[in-house]
Amino acid sequence: MGKEIVERSLKDIIIELLGKEGRSINDLSKELEKRGIKKHRLILTGYLQALADLGILRERIIKPAKVFSVPPNRKKSIYEIVGEKAKSISEEDASDIALYTLYKLFKRPIFMRELEKCGVGVPYHKEKVYGEERKKALLQLLQEGMNIPKNNSAYQPTKSYDDEYLQILWELIVEAYNLKGFVNRESHQMKLETL
């Protein structure tokens, strides 16, 4: 049984298609249609403008068209970072590693929408969370402005990935504080004993 493929959000697909070079609205619309995504040009224009207003995209006018691109200094979300790190550790277990890492970091159930933002599939080692705990987590995310559908499943991990979690935390700290120059270059793997 293979892992289910998780549908990516329109925003993620657009960011991938635009890249740093960018595309006009017309080019982007054609590329989206090739992927089976049909959006009216006015709706797509409004969506791109909203992403530009949020700082997710950069907008330039190259007559006669508007060109949208991904800013070179765009900061990745914690979800994108955790997803990339989890995949670099194990492509096969990336979804379970991401679930475990987010669960440990946030100390609450993790919604499927959050795992989609990580760019990973559906985890194998999970238990669905119901009731008050799920409701509390959903309310917290909605208050933070995250768009989580009310019927989105929430999970907690059923398998421990402590070594992988510590590896991801270590990499996050090294990158966040630009500590690469201080790290032993001969060591490709973090020595857990040093934590």
LINKAPE-V624399 format. One record per residue. N is the residue number from 0. SS is DSSP state (hx for helix, st for strand, lp for the rest). OMEGA is omega in degrees with one decimal (999 if undefined). NEAR is the number of other C-alpha atoms within 12 Angstrom. Layout:
# LINKAPE-V624399
((N	SS	OMEGA	NEAR) (N	SS	OMEGA	NEAR))
This chain:
# LINKAPE-V624399
((0	lp	-179.5	4) (1	lp	178.0	10) (2	lp	179.2	17) (3	lp	176.2	14) (4	lp	-178.9	14) (5	lp	177.2	19) (6	lp	179.1	19) (7	lp	-179.3	22) (8	lp	177.9	19) (9	hx	179.6	23) (10	hx	-178.5	23) (11	hx	179.3	24) (12	hx	179.6	23) (13	hx	179.5	34) (14	hx	178.7	30) (15	hx	-177.5	22) (16	hx	-177.3	27) (17	hx	-176.1	30) (18	lp	-179.2	23) (19	lp	-179.6	21) (20	lp	177.4	19) (21	lp	179.1	29) (22	st	172.5	31) (23	st	179.3	30) (24	hx	-179.8	34) (25	hx	178.5	23) (26	hx	-179.1	22) (27	hx	179.6	34) (28	hx	178.9	29) (29	hx	-179.2	21) (30	hx	177.4	21) (31	hx	178.4	27) (32	hx	176.2	18) (33	hx	179.4	13) (34	lp	177.5	15) (35	lp	179.8	12) (36	lp	-178.5	19) (37	lp	177.0	17) (38	lp	175.9	23) (39	lp	-175.5	17) (40	hx	179.4	20) (41	hx	177.7	14) (42	hx	178.4	14) (43	hx	178.8	27) (44	hx	178.8	24) (45	hx	179.6	15) (46	hx	179.0	23) (47	hx	178.7	37) (48	hx	177.9	23) (49	hx	177.8	18) (50	hx	177.0	24) (51	hx	178.3	24) (52	hx	178.9	14) (53	lp	180.0	15) (54	lp	-179.8	19) (55	lp	177.9	29) (56	lp	174.7	34) (57	st	-178.1	30) (58	st	176.1	29) (59	st	175.2	22) (60	st	175.0	15) (61	st	-169.6	13) (62	lp	10.0	8) (63	lp	-171.3	10) (64	st	168.0	17) (65	st	178.5	22) (66	st	177.8	28) (67	st	178.4	39) (68	st	178.5	32) (69	lp	178.9	32) (70	lp	-177.9	23) (71	lp	-177.3	17) (72	lp	-179.4	12) (73	lp	178.3	18) (74	lp	177.3	15) (75	lp	176.8	20) (76	lp	177.3	16) (77	hx	179.8	25) (78	hx	178.4	30) (79	hx	-178.8	23) (80	hx	-179.7	27) (81	hx	178.1	40) (82	hx	178.9	35) (83	hx	-179.6	27) (84	hx	-179.8	32) (85	hx	179.1	39) (86	hx	179.6	24) (87	hx	177.4	21) (88	hx	-179.6	27) (89	lp	178.0	20) (90	lp	-176.9	20) (91	lp	-177.1	20) (92	lp	-173.3	28) (93	hx	-177.9	34) (94	hx	178.4	44) (95	hx	178.5	41) (96	hx	179.2	44) (97	hx	178.1	55) (98	hx	-178.0	49) (99	hx	-178.2	39) (100	hx	179.9	40) (101	hx	179.4	38) (102	hx	179.1	32) (103	hx	-179.2	23) (104	hx	-172.1	21) (105	hx	178.0	20) (106	lp	179.3	17) (107	lp	175.3	27) (108	lp	-178.6	39) (109	st	-178.5	45) (110	st	178.9	44) (111	hx	178.3	38) (112	hx	178.9	31) (113	hx	177.9	40) (114	hx	175.1	43) (115	hx	179.1	33) (116	hx	176.5	36) (117	hx	-178.5	38) (118	lp	179.7	34) (119	lp	-179.7	38) (120	lp	179.7	32) (121	lp	-179.4	35) (122	lp	175.2	36) (123	lp	-171.8	26) (124	lp	-175.4	23) (125	st	174.8	26) (126	st	-178.7	24) (127	st	-179.9	21) (128	st	-178.4	24) (129	lp	168.0	20) (130	hx	-172.7	14) (131	hx	-179.3	13) (132	hx	178.6	20) (133	hx	-178.8	26) (134	hx	-179.8	24) (135	hx	179.1	20) (136	hx	179.4	31) (137	hx	179.3	33) (138	hx	179.6	21) (139	hx	-179.3	20) (140	hx	178.3	24) (141	hx	177.8	16) (142	hx	177.7	12) (143	lp	176.8	11) (144	lp	178.7	10) (145	lp	-178.1	17) (146	lp	177.8	20) (147	lp	176.4	27) (148	lp	-176.1	17) (149	lp	179.6	19) (150	lp	-179.5	14) (151	lp	-179.1	23) (152	lp	175.9	27) (153	st	-175.0	35) (154	st	166.1	36) (155	st	-177.6	35) (156	st	175.9	31) (157	lp	177.5	19) (158	lp	-177.7	21) (159	lp	174.1	21) (160	lp	-175.3	27) (161	hx	-178.7	22) (162	hx	-179.7	21) (163	hx	177.8	33) (164	hx	179.3	30) (165	hx	177.3	30) (166	hx	-179.8	29) (167	hx	177.7	37) (168	hx	180.0	27) (169	hx	-179.9	26) (170	hx	178.1	27) (171	hx	-179.4	23) (172	hx	-179.8	15) (173	hx	-179.6	18) (174	hx	-177.0	17) (175	hx	-177.5	16) (176	lp	177.3	13) (177	lp	-175.7	13) (178	lp	-175.6	15) (179	hx	179.7	18) (180	hx	-179.0	11) (181	hx	-174.9	12) (182	lp	177.3	19) (183	lp	-175.5	13) (184	lp	179.6	11) (185	lp	-178.1	11) (186	lp	178.9	11) (187	lp	-177.7	12) (188	lp	177.9	19) (189	lp	175.5	23) (190	lp	-175.2	16) (191	hx	-179.6	16) (192	hx	-176.4	9) (193	hx	179.4	9) (194	lp	999	10))
